[in-house]
Amino acid sequence: MVTDGHLPYPFGREITGYEVKDLDATIGKAKGAGANVLTTRFDGKDRSSVIVEFPGGYVAELHAAAHR
């Protein structure tokens, strides 16, 4: 894929991430507070993550370590 050097929205906008113990519960609380989940959940080898946009436009990654 050829790009202009920038990742497509919303990737590249987030500047920080937050590790949480229970990703599903945190996503539920964030949605209840008006946040929008911008990406589908990614389940990798060592963690699961999503990118969310909070009210006011703040975009961040939420991730949780995979259960071992």
N, C-alpha and C positions, 0 to 999 in steps of 0.2 A: 504494500500500500504506500502510495506517495502522499506526503503531507507537507504542510508549510512549516513543519517543525513544532507545531503546537498540538497537544492532545485534544481530542474532541470533548466538548462539554459533557459532563461536569468534571472530567478528569483534568488535573492540572490547576483547578481553581482552589481545591482544598489545601490548606496550609498546615493542618495538624490532624491528628487522629486521636481517638480516645479508646483505650482498651476497657472493656466492660466484662463482667463475669457472665452475664446472661444476655446474649445478643438479642434473642427474640423478645424478652421482656423489655429491654431497653428500647427496641424499635417500637413496641406497643406504646410505651410511655411517651416517646418522642412524637408519634402520630397523634396521641391524645392531646399533646400540647400544641398541635398544629404543624408539625414538621412534615415534609414530603420526602419520601424515600426516592432517590434519583436513579439508583442502580439496582439491578437484581442482586440478590444475595450471592456472594462468591464464597464457595467452600473450598479452600485450599488444603494442602497437606497439614499445615500447622496452625491455620486460623481461618475464621469466617469473617466476612466484612461486607458492609454496605456504605454508600455515601448518601448522606441526608442533607437537606436544606432546611434550616430552622427558620421560624418567622423572623423577618427582618433581613433575610438573604444570606445568613452565615452558613457556609458549606463546610462539612467536616466528614471524616471517615469514622465509623464506629466499627470496632473489631473485637473479637473474642478468641482466645486460644482454643485450639481444637482439644476435645476431650481425649485423654490418653488412657 
